[in-house]
Amino acid sequence: MDAINAAGGVKGRKIEIIIRDTQGDPTKAVNATQELISQAKVHAIWGPTNSGEALATTPIMARAKMPNIHPCVVESLIDTTKFPERVPHWRRRTASGTTPSAITASTSSR
């Protein structure tokens, strides 16, 4: 990120990483997701990293058409009939280890 920002950012905008530790709690994950979308005005969300949080936050991100990478494997999260608004906004990756619960890249305005 430092190298990208030093080179002028993305389309002239600096990248900022915002981290929210939701402590594996789906309620905290929902609150953090809503805050990142509505108040921080982020452009994408990486996480959450556990399936309980992911199941709780996916409908929120789907309604917001928020680009998202889930590092957990839960087949129902990629059900395009259940979440048609996720396409093409979702990405699925395998489990990631010790990455914080929500890492979000944002710029100053959405």
Secondary structure, DSSP 8 states (H G I E B T S, - for coil): -HHHHHTT-BTTB--EEEEE--TT-HHHHHHHHHHHHHTS--S-EE---SHHHHHHHHHHHHHTT--EEE-S--GGGG-TTT-GGGTTTEEE----SS--SEEEEE-S--
